[in-house]
Amino acid sequence: MKQFYQIKAKYPDALLLFRVGDFYETFGADAIRTSAILGIVLTKRRNGAASFVELAGFPY
């Protein structure tokens, strides 16, 4: 998540996709936007001890 936030700070208007294994994943507001555009499931991932971040992904 640290890498995502560092890149997002440099390119706030870009929609960032990260390859994680056999999936492309996106997080936070990008995940919300991606799930709406592509009609894919929006879920959450643990982000630290007590918080969660939105997640959307699709196969590579």
Number of C-alpha atoms within 10 A of each C-alpha: 9 7 9 14 14 10 12 15 11 9 11 11 9 11 14 18 17 13 13 12 9 10 14 15 20 25 25 18 13 21 25 18 16 23 19 13 9 10 9 14 14 18 15 14 13 11 11 9 6 6 9 13 15 17 21 25 22 14 10 10
